[in-house]
Amino acid sequence: MASGFGERKHVASAFRRKSRRTFLIASVAALLVAAGVGLWAWLPGAHSTPKVVVVPFRNETGVPDLDRVAKGVSDATVARLAESSSLRVIGNASGLTLSFRPADMKAMGDALGAQYLVLGQMKRDEHQMRIVAHLIRVSDQTHVWATTIDRPSMDLPAQSEIADLIAKAVSARIRG
């Protein structure tokens, strides 16, 4: 009987060692997975979903009352782009854009962790209003896409239509 008890004790001890080893291996594996996920989330550009900054469109008409129209088009563009689950969108970055010159597009994009910037200007003559929009790749500051849109007025339906056109084109260009 003494030998049977010793064997059971030895088997129980081996089982505990095996259980501890399995627990230790599982704990280390879980820790490594958590560290990997944390590192992936922390690294800029590691996400597969591109980040786009919509810089408030500039009013170049010389008419201060049209500032709200230029802002309306850029805000509507943010809203349309944000509807896409394939993009992360930063809008209303006006506080940040005031501290950057146009030559600092890369610095602005890098500061916000964005891969792309959407820039726009509003112009006018006596017959029509014009929106010029640009999609810039931050890494090399190249124009990926640009368009010019002319309208006789910039009422809310026109602003919405322009934002839709810009958002669809930007999404298509970024997704490839």
C-alpha positions, 0 to 999 in steps of 0.5 A, a space after each residue: 500500500 505504501 508504494 501505491 500511495 507514493 505512486 499516486 502522490 507522484 502522479 498528482 505532483 506530475 499533474 500539478 507541474 503539468 498544469 502549472 506549466 500549461 497555465 504559465 505557457 497560456 499566460 505568456 501567450 495571452 500576454 504576448 497577444 495583448 502586447 501585440 494588439 496594444 503595439 498595433 493600436 499604438 503605432 501610427 499608420 498600423 491601422 488598415 483604415 486610412 485617416 483623412 483630415 478635412 481642412 476648413 475650406 478657405 474663402 477666397 472671394 473677398 466677401 467675409 459673409 461667405 466664410 460660413 458657406 466655405 465652412 458649410 461645404 467643408 463641414 458637409 464633406 466631413 459628414 459625408 466622409 464620416 458615413 464611410 466605415 472605410 475611413 477615419 475622418 478628422 474635421 474642424 481642425 481649424 484651430 490646428 490649421 491656423 498654426 500651420 502654413 500651406 507648406 506645412 501640410 506634411 507636418 499637419 498630417 503627421 501631427 494628426 496621424 493622417 495619411 491624407 488631407 482634403 483642402 478646398 478653396 471657394 472663389 467667385 466671379 459675377 456669374 458663379 461660385 467655384 469650389 476647388 478641392 484637393 486630396 493630398 497624400 501626406 507622406 509625399 505631399 502629392 496631389 492624388 485628386 483635384 476637382 473644380 466645381 462651378 455653381 450659380 449659387 451656394 445655397 444649402 442643396 448646392 453645398 450638399 451636392 458639392 460635399 457628396 461629389 467630393 466625398 465620393 471621389 475622395 473615398 474612391 481614390 483612397 480605396 484604390 
